[in-house]
Amino acid sequence: PGNSGGPLVSSAGEAIGMNTAIISGTQGLAFAIPANTISFVVAQILRYGRVRRAYFGITGGVRPVVRKLQVELGLKLPTVVQVVGLDPSGPARRAGLLPGDLVCAADDQPVGSMDDLYRILSTKPPSQPIKVRVIRDFKGLDLTVLAEEDRATAALGAGGARRPMFPVPEGLRPVFANEWPQW
């Protein structure tokens, strides 16, 4: 694969990524950034001087869903994201999301973790609407969140400081593995 910072090349000789770390003493084990991520970041830096990211305004955690409810609600994944906290002036709050809502899809793509939601958001420019499906009181609800530019990223790009995390309502938290059968 080459050295850190060098191209990751397919067997067809195509550059498919950039190596970031290689573990010596292993047989070619390396970590790399995919070429499409590099293209996105470079385009953002060239256009704006920094990477602009969409901001949703929630904290949340993975919540497993029992199979019976998965089938009843038409969920594609065995987990959802439980909204634990909301930025009081953030896009998700303005769209009507509430603490306790279970986010199961965004832009018609299943969401089973915050990583899934972040991946979907990372493909959207700020100020673009995102269709979000949530479960509230065991019923599906479609909301549209108008994501905004991540203020922390914008502030850091301008030499500012990170914003503080928003408050999490008391009593709400992600579920732990030993509690899975309860919901």
DORO-628843 format. One record per residue (C-alpha): x, y, z; residue number from 1. Coordinates in nm, 2 decimals. Layout:
N
<pt><x>X</x><y>Y</y><z>Z</z><num>NUM</num></pt>
...
//
This chain:
183
<pt><x>0.00</x><y>0.00</y><z>0.00</z><num>1</num></pt>
<pt><x>0.28</x><y>0.26</y><z>0.04</z><num>2</num></pt>
<pt><x>0.36</x><y>0.50</y><z>0.32</z><num>3</num></pt>
<pt><x>0.13</x><y>0.73</y><z>0.52</z><num>4</num></pt>
<pt><x>0.01</x><y>1.01</y><z>0.31</z><num>5</num></pt>
<pt><x>0.06</x><y>0.81</y><z>-0.01</z><num>6</num></pt>
<pt><x>-0.21</x><y>0.67</y><z>-0.24</z><num>7</num></pt>
<pt><x>-0.40</x><y>0.35</y><z>-0.17</z><num>8</num></pt>
<pt><x>-0.40</x><y>0.18</y><z>-0.50</z><num>9</num></pt>
<pt><x>-0.64</x><y>-0.09</y><z>-0.62</z><num>10</num></pt>
<pt><x>-0.52</x><y>-0.40</y><z>-0.81</z><num>11</num></pt>
<pt><x>-0.62</x><y>-0.22</y><z>-1.13</z><num>12</num></pt>
<pt><x>-0.38</x><y>0.06</y><z>-1.05</z><num>13</num></pt>
<pt><x>-0.65</x><y>0.32</y><z>-0.96</z><num>14</num></pt>
<pt><x>-0.60</x><y>0.55</y><z>-0.66</z><num>15</num></pt>
<pt><x>-0.89</x><y>0.47</y><z>-0.43</z><num>16</num></pt>
<pt><x>-0.78</x><y>0.65</y><z>-0.12</z><num>17</num></pt>
<pt><x>-0.50</x><y>0.79</y><z>0.09</z><num>18</num></pt>
<pt><x>-0.31</x><y>0.59</y><z>0.35</z><num>19</num></pt>
<pt><x>-0.31</x><y>0.76</y><z>0.69</z><num>20</num></pt>
<pt><x>-0.14</x><y>0.50</y><z>0.90</z><num>21</num></pt>
<pt><x>0.03</x><y>0.17</y><z>0.84</z><num>22</num></pt>
<pt><x>0.09</x><y>-0.08</y><z>1.12</z><num>23</num></pt>
<pt><x>0.45</x><y>-0.21</y><z>1.09</z><num>24</num></pt>
<pt><x>0.50</x><y>-0.58</y><z>1.14</z><num>25</num></pt>
<pt><x>0.17</x><y>-0.67</y><z>0.98</z><num>26</num></pt>
<pt><x>0.10</x><y>-0.80</y><z>0.63</z><num>27</num></pt>
<pt><x>-0.02</x><y>-0.48</y><z>0.47</z><num>28</num></pt>
<pt><x>-0.26</x><y>-0.37</y><z>0.74</z><num>29</num></pt>
<pt><x>-0.33</x><y>0.00</y><z>0.69</z><num>30</num></pt>
<pt><x>-0.59</x><y>0.27</y><z>0.75</z><num>31</num></pt>
<pt><x>-0.69</x><y>0.49</y><z>0.47</z><num>32</num></pt>
<pt><x>-0.93</x><y>0.78</y><z>0.38</z><num>33</num></pt>
<pt><x>-1.16</x><y>0.69</y><z>0.09</z><num>34</num></pt>
<pt><x>-1.11</x><y>0.89</y><z>-0.24</z><num>35</num></pt>
<pt><x>-1.47</x><y>1.03</y><z>-0.23</z><num>36</num></pt>
<pt><x>-1.41</x><y>1.17</y><z>0.12</z><num>37</num></pt>
<pt><x>-1.09</x><y>1.34</y><z>0.00</z><num>38</num></pt>
<pt><x>-1.27</x><y>1.48</y><z>-0.31</z><num>39</num></pt>
<pt><x>-1.54</x><y>1.62</y><z>-0.08</z><num>40</num></pt>
<pt><x>-1.29</x><y>1.78</y><z>0.16</z><num>41</num></pt>
<pt><x>-1.07</x><y>1.93</y><z>-0.11</z><num>42</num></pt>
<pt><x>-1.37</x><y>2.08</y><z>-0.29</z><num>43</num></pt>
<pt><x>-1.50</x><y>2.23</y><z>0.03</z><num>44</num></pt>
<pt><x>-1.16</x><y>2.38</y><z>0.12</z><num>45</num></pt>
<pt><x>-1.11</x><y>2.52</y><z>-0.23</z><num>46</num></pt>
<pt><x>-1.46</x><y>2.67</y><z>-0.24</z><num>47</num></pt>
<pt><x>-1.50</x><y>2.80</y><z>0.12</z><num>48</num></pt>
<pt><x>-1.15</x><y>2.79</y><z>0.27</z><num>49</num></pt>
<pt><x>-1.27</x><y>2.53</y><z>0.52</z><num>50</num></pt>
<pt><x>-1.50</x><y>2.22</y><z>0.54</z><num>51</num></pt>
<pt><x>-1.86</x><y>2.32</y><z>0.59</z><num>52</num></pt>
<pt><x>-2.08</x><y>2.07</y><z>0.78</z><num>53</num></pt>
<pt><x>-2.45</x><y>2.05</y><z>0.83</z><num>54</num></pt>
<pt><x>-2.57</x><y>2.08</y><z>1.19</z><num>55</num></pt>
<pt><x>-2.87</x><y>1.89</y><z>1.32</z><num>56</num></pt>
<pt><x>-2.87</x><y>1.99</y><z>1.69</z><num>57</num></pt>
<pt><x>-2.93</x><y>1.67</y><z>1.89</z><num>58</num></pt>
<pt><x>-2.75</x><y>1.44</y><z>2.12</z><num>59</num></pt>
<pt><x>-2.86</x><y>1.08</y><z>2.12</z><num>60</num></pt>
<pt><x>-2.77</x><y>0.72</y><z>2.15</z><num>61</num></pt>
<pt><x>-2.84</x><y>0.38</y><z>2.01</z><num>62</num></pt>
<pt><x>-3.17</x><y>0.22</y><z>2.12</z><num>63</num></pt>
<pt><x>-3.24</x><y>-0.14</y><z>2.03</z><num>64</num></pt>
<pt><x>-3.59</x><y>-0.22</y><z>1.91</z><num>65</num></pt>
<pt><x>-3.75</x><y>-0.57</y><z>1.96</z><num>66</num></pt>
<pt><x>-3.82</x><y>-0.76</y><z>1.65</z><num>67</num></pt>
<pt><x>-4.20</x><y>-0.74</y><z>1.69</z><num>68</num></pt>
<pt><x>-4.19</x><y>-0.36</y><z>1.69</z><num>69</num></pt>
<pt><x>-3.94</x><y>-0.36</y><z>1.40</z><num>70</num></pt>
<pt><x>-4.19</x><y>-0.55</y><z>1.19</z><num>71</num></pt>
<pt><x>-4.49</x><y>-0.34</y><z>1.30</z><num>72</num></pt>
<pt><x>-4.32</x><y>-0.01</y><z>1.24</z><num>73</num></pt>
<pt><x>-4.14</x><y>-0.12</y><z>0.92</z><num>74</num></pt>
<pt><x>-3.79</x><y>-0.06</y><z>1.05</z><num>75</num></pt>
<pt><x>-3.50</x><y>-0.18</y><z>0.84</z><num>76</num></pt>
<pt><x>-3.25</x><y>-0.19</y><z>1.13</z><num>77</num></pt>
<pt><x>-3.27</x><y>-0.34</y><z>1.48</z><num>78</num></pt>
<pt><x>-3.16</x><y>-0.01</y><z>1.64</z><num>79</num></pt>
<pt><x>-3.27</x><y>0.35</y><z>1.62</z><num>80</num></pt>
<pt><x>-3.13</x><y>0.68</y><z>1.76</z><num>81</num></pt>
<pt><x>-3.31</x><y>0.80</y><z>2.08</z><num>82</num></pt>
<pt><x>-3.30</x><y>1.18</y><z>2.10</z><num>83</num></pt>
<pt><x>-3.16</x><y>1.25</y><z>2.45</z><num>84</num></pt>
<pt><x>-3.10</x><y>1.62</y><z>2.42</z><num>85</num></pt>
<pt><x>-3.18</x><y>1.91</y><z>2.18</z><num>86</num></pt>
<pt><x>-3.01</x><y>2.24</y><z>2.11</z><num>87</num></pt>
<pt><x>-3.28</x><y>2.48</y><z>2.23</z><num>88</num></pt>
<pt><x>-3.24</x><y>2.70</y><z>1.93</z><num>89</num></pt>
<pt><x>-3.12</x><y>2.43</y><z>1.69</z><num>90</num></pt>
<pt><x>-3.27</x><y>2.29</y><z>1.36</z><num>91</num></pt>
<pt><x>-3.41</x><y>1.97</y><z>1.51</z><num>92</num></pt>
<pt><x>-3.59</x><y>2.16</y><z>1.79</z><num>93</num></pt>
<pt><x>-3.74</x><y>2.40</y><z>1.53</z><num>94</num></pt>
<pt><x>-3.85</x><y>2.11</y><z>1.32</z><num>95</num></pt>
<pt><x>-4.05</x><y>1.96</y><z>1.61</z><num>96</num></pt>
<pt><x>-3.82</x><y>1.68</y><z>1.74</z><num>97</num></pt>
<pt><x>-3.86</x><y>1.61</y><z>2.11</z><num>98</num></pt>
<pt><x>-3.65</x><y>1.44</y><z>2.37</z><num>99</num></pt>
<pt><x>-3.74</x><y>1.07</y><z>2.36</z><num>100</num></pt>
<pt><x>-3.82</x><y>1.06</y><z>1.99</z><num>101</num></pt>
<pt><x>-3.66</x><y>0.77</y><z>1.81</z><num>102</num></pt>
<pt><x>-3.50</x><y>0.86</y><z>1.48</z><num>103</num></pt>
<pt><x>-3.53</x><y>0.57</y><z>1.24</z><num>104</num></pt>
<pt><x>-3.46</x><y>0.73</y><z>0.90</z><num>105</num></pt>
<pt><x>-3.31</x><y>1.04</y><z>0.74</z><num>106</num></pt>
<pt><x>-3.35</x><y>1.12</y><z>0.37</z><num>107</num></pt>
<pt><x>-3.51</x><y>0.77</y><z>0.32</z><num>108</num></pt>
<pt><x>-3.20</x><y>0.60</y><z>0.45</z><num>109</num></pt>
<pt><x>-3.22</x><y>0.39</y><z>0.77</z><num>110</num></pt>
<pt><x>-3.06</x><y>0.53</y><z>1.08</z><num>111</num></pt>
<pt><x>-2.95</x><y>0.29</y><z>1.35</z><num>112</num></pt>
<pt><x>-2.68</x><y>0.50</y><z>1.52</z><num>113</num></pt>
<pt><x>-2.54</x><y>0.85</y><z>1.55</z><num>114</num></pt>
<pt><x>-2.27</x><y>0.74</y><z>1.30</z><num>115</num></pt>
<pt><x>-2.55</x><y>0.67</y><z>1.04</z><num>116</num></pt>
<pt><x>-2.71</x><y>1.01</y><z>1.10</z><num>117</num></pt>
<pt><x>-2.37</x><y>1.18</y><z>1.08</z><num>118</num></pt>
<pt><x>-2.29</x><y>1.00</y><z>0.76</z><num>119</num></pt>
<pt><x>-2.62</x><y>1.12</y><z>0.60</z><num>120</num></pt>
<pt><x>-2.56</x><y>1.48</y><z>0.73</z><num>121</num></pt>
<pt><x>-2.21</x><y>1.49</y><z>0.59</z><num>122</num></pt>
<pt><x>-2.34</x><y>1.45</y><z>0.24</z><num>123</num></pt>
<pt><x>-2.57</x><y>1.75</y><z>0.27</z><num>124</num></pt>
<pt><x>-2.47</x><y>2.11</y><z>0.24</z><num>125</num></pt>
<pt><x>-2.59</x><y>2.34</y><z>0.52</z><num>126</num></pt>
<pt><x>-2.94</x><y>2.49</y><z>0.47</z><num>127</num></pt>
<pt><x>-3.07</x><y>2.19</y><z>0.28</z><num>128</num></pt>
<pt><x>-3.39</x><y>2.03</y><z>0.41</z><num>129</num></pt>
<pt><x>-3.36</x><y>1.67</y><z>0.55</z><num>130</num></pt>
<pt><x>-3.66</x><y>1.45</y><z>0.57</z><num>131</num></pt>
<pt><x>-3.65</x><y>1.27</y><z>0.91</z><num>132</num></pt>
<pt><x>-3.87</x><y>0.98</y><z>1.02</z><num>133</num></pt>
<pt><x>-3.92</x><y>0.95</y><z>1.40</z><num>134</num></pt>
<pt><x>-4.12</x><y>0.72</y><z>1.62</z><num>135</num></pt>
<pt><x>-4.31</x><y>0.90</y><z>1.89</z><num>136</num></pt>
<pt><x>-4.57</x><y>0.72</y><z>2.11</z><num>137</num></pt>
<pt><x>-4.53</x><y>0.41</y><z>1.89</z><num>138</num></pt>
<pt><x>-4.64</x><y>0.60</y><z>1.58</z><num>139</num></pt>
<pt><x>-4.43</x><y>0.71</y><z>1.28</z><num>140</num></pt>
<pt><x>-4.40</x><y>1.08</y><z>1.22</z><num>141</num></pt>
<pt><x>-4.23</x><y>1.26</y><z>0.93</z><num>142</num></pt>
<pt><x>-4.06</x><y>1.59</y><z>1.00</z><num>143</num></pt>
<pt><x>-3.84</x><y>1.81</y><z>0.78</z><num>144</num></pt>
<pt><x>-3.53</x><y>1.95</y><z>0.95</z><num>145</num></pt>
<pt><x>-3.36</x><y>2.25</y><z>0.78</z><num>146</num></pt>
<pt><x>-3.00</x><y>2.18</y><z>0.87</z><num>147</num></pt>
<pt><x>-2.78</x><y>2.48</y><z>0.93</z><num>148</num></pt>
<pt><x>-2.40</x><y>2.53</y><z>0.91</z><num>149</num></pt>
<pt><x>-2.23</x><y>2.38</y><z>1.21</z><num>150</num></pt>
<pt><x>-2.16</x><y>2.69</y><z>1.42</z><num>151</num></pt>
<pt><x>-1.87</x><y>2.52</y><z>1.60</z><num>152</num></pt>
<pt><x>-1.70</x><y>2.43</y><z>1.27</z><num>153</num></pt>
<pt><x>-1.76</x><y>2.79</y><z>1.14</z><num>154</num></pt>
<pt><x>-1.63</x><y>2.95</y><z>1.46</z><num>155</num></pt>
<pt><x>-1.32</x><y>2.73</y><z>1.46</z><num>156</num></pt>
<pt><x>-1.25</x><y>2.82</y><z>1.10</z><num>157</num></pt>
<pt><x>-1.27</x><y>3.18</y><z>1.20</z><num>158</num></pt>
<pt><x>-1.05</x><y>3.14</y><z>1.50</z><num>159</num></pt>
<pt><x>-1.34</x><y>3.11</y><z>1.75</z><num>160</num></pt>
<pt><x>-1.40</x><y>2.86</y><z>2.03</z><num>161</num></pt>
<pt><x>-1.62</x><y>2.56</y><z>2.04</z><num>162</num></pt>
<pt><x>-1.97</x><y>2.61</y><z>2.16</z><num>163</num></pt>
<pt><x>-2.07</x><y>2.43</y><z>2.48</z><num>164</num></pt>
<pt><x>-2.29</x><y>2.12</y><z>2.46</z><num>165</num></pt>
<pt><x>-2.66</x><y>2.18</y><z>2.51</z><num>166</num></pt>
<pt><x>-2.84</x><y>2.05</y><z>2.82</z><num>167</num></pt>
<pt><x>-2.97</x><y>1.69</y><z>2.84</z><num>168</num></pt>
<pt><x>-3.31</x><y>1.66</y><z>3.01</z><num>169</num></pt>
<pt><x>-3.29</x><y>1.47</y><z>3.34</z><num>170</num></pt>
<pt><x>-3.41</x><y>1.11</y><z>3.32</z><num>171</num></pt>
<pt><x>-3.34</x><y>1.06</y><z>2.94</z><num>172</num></pt>
<pt><x>-3.04</x><y>0.85</y><z>2.84</z><num>173</num></pt>
<pt><x>-2.95</x><y>0.58</y><z>2.59</z><num>174</num></pt>
<pt><x>-3.04</x><y>0.23</y><z>2.68</z><num>175</num></pt>
<pt><x>-2.78</x><y>-0.01</y><z>2.81</z><num>176</num></pt>
<pt><x>-2.72</x><y>-0.36</y><z>2.67</z><num>177</num></pt>
<pt><x>-2.87</x><y>-0.53</y><z>2.98</z><num>178</num></pt>
<pt><x>-3.19</x><y>-0.33</y><z>2.93</z><num>179</num></pt>
<pt><x>-3.26</x><y>-0.43</y><z>2.57</z><num>180</num></pt>
<pt><x>-3.55</x><y>-0.66</y><z>2.63</z><num>181</num></pt>
<pt><x>-3.75</x><y>-0.38</y><z>2.81</z><num>182</num></pt>
<pt><x>-3.85</x><y>-0.19</y><z>2.50</z><num>183</num></pt>
//
